Amino acid sequence: EKVLAAGPAYVNVAQKVKSALRQIDRVLDVFEPGQLALSFNGSKDDTVLMHLFIEACKHHPTHSFTHIQPVWFRDKEQEHPEVLHYMTATAAQHFMHRHDLMRTPAEENQESANRLWTMPVASDSQDFIDAVIYLSQQT
């Protein structure tokens, strides 16, 4: 609806957004809350996907965006300061548990807790594989 409100030039974009939201809704139907992860590194593609998931979760009967675990595969060797700033701001805006949610004892005195998992990886593909294995064992 928001895309269509931008004008007739965006009709094709609106159709693609609707199609993407339908696909995400199907994924949400298949997986239980807490079984999905979203790889997020601050790129334009990841940012669009994150916003699509946020929108889909608003309308889904069993999922909220807090049920989806965001993961950042962080390569400090290839990181620009602007990316770090964007990731910090995005985490504060979209990946925080608020004070009214249950928290671990270590988080009790915090007003909110960041739920973005940061997995350090180097350019070596084995680091990425090790990180994915670790994540699969944690969920």
C-alpha positions in Angstrom: 0.0 0.0 0.0 2.8 2.4 0.9 4.6 1.7 -2.4 1.4 2.2 -4.5 0.8 5.5 -2.7 4.1 6.7 -4.2 2.4 6.8 -7.6 1.7 4.8 -10.8 5.4 4.5 -11.7 5.8 2.1 -8.7 3.1 -0.4 -9.7 5.7 -3.0 -10.8 7.6 -2.5 -7.5 4.4 -2.9 -5.5 3.7 -6.3 -7.3 7.2 -7.5 -6.4 6.8 -6.4 -2.8 3.5 -8.3 -2.5 5.1 -11.4 -4.0 8.0 -11.2 -1.6 5.7 -10.8 1.3 3.7 -13.8 0.2 6.8 -15.9 0.0 8.0 -14.7 3.5 4.5 -15.5 4.9 4.9 -19.1 3.6 8.2 -19.4 5.2 6.8 -18.1 8.5 4.0 -20.7 8.2 6.5 -23.6 7.8 8.8 -22.7 10.7 8.0 -22.4 14.4 8.7 -19.1 16.2 12.4 -19.1 17.1 13.5 -21.4 14.3 14.4 -18.7 11.7 17.6 -16.6 11.4 18.2 -13.5 9.3 21.7 -13.0 8.1 22.2 -9.2 8.2 25.4 -7.3 7.3 24.0 -3.9 6.6 24.0 -4.2 2.8 21.1 -2.8 0.8 19.8 -6.3 0.0 19.8 -7.3 3.6 18.2 -4.0 4.7 15.3 -4.6 2.2 14.9 -8.2 3.3 14.9 -7.1 7.0 12.1 -4.6 6.3 10.1 -7.2 4.3 10.4 -9.6 7.3 9.3 -6.8 9.7 6.3 -6.1 7.5 5.4 -9.7 7.1 5.6 -10.4 10.8 3.2 -7.5 11.5 0.5 -9.4 9.7 1.4 -13.0 10.7 -0.8 -14.8 13.3 2.1 -16.6 15.1 5.3 -14.7 14.4 6.6 -11.3 15.5 10.0 -10.0 14.3 11.4 -10.8 17.7 11.0 -14.5 16.8 13.6 -14.1 14.1 17.2 -14.2 15.1 19.4 -11.7 13.3 23.0 -12.8 12.7 25.9 -10.6 11.6 28.8 -12.5 10.0 31.4 -9.7 10.8 34.7 -9.6 9.0 36.7 -6.9 10.8 39.4 -7.0 8.1 36.9 -5.8 5.4 34.8 -3.5 7.6 34.4 0.2 6.9 33.6 2.6 9.8 30.3 3.6 8.0 29.2 -0.1 8.1 29.9 -0.3 11.8 28.0 2.9 12.5 25.0 1.7 10.4 25.0 -1.8 12.1 25.0 -0.1 15.5 22.2 2.2 14.6 20.2 -0.6 13.0 20.7 -2.9 16.0 19.5 -0.2 18.3 16.4 0.4 16.2 15.3 -3.1 15.2 17.3 -5.7 17.2 16.7 -4.8 20.8 14.6 -6.7 23.4 12.7 -4.1 25.3 12.2 -3.8 29.1 8.9 -5.6 29.0 10.3 -8.9 27.6 11.8 -11.7 29.5 15.6 -11.5 29.9 18.5 -13.6 31.2 19.7 -12.8 34.7 22.7 -11.1 33.2 20.4 -8.7 31.3 18.1 -7.9 34.3 19.5 -4.5 35.1 19.7 -3.4 31.4 16.9 -1.3 30.0 17.1 -3.3 26.8 19.3 -6.1 25.3 20.7 -6.3 21.8 19.7 -9.6 20.2 21.9 -9.3 17.1 24.3 -12.2 17.2 27.7 -11.2 15.9 29.8 -14.0 14.5 33.4 -13.0 13.7 34.7 -14.4 10.5 37.7 -13.7 8.3 37.9 -13.9 4.6 38.7 -17.6 5.0 35.5 -19.6 4.2 36.3 -22.1 7.0 35.5 -19.3 9.5 32.1 -18.9 8.0 31.4 -22.7 8.0 32.5 -22.9 11.7 30.2 -20.0 12.6 27.2 -21.6 10.9 27.9 -24.9 12.7 28.2 -23.1 16.0 24.9 -21.3 15.3 23.1 -24.5 14.4 24.2 -26.0 17.7 22.9 -23.0 19.6 19.3 -23.1 18.3 
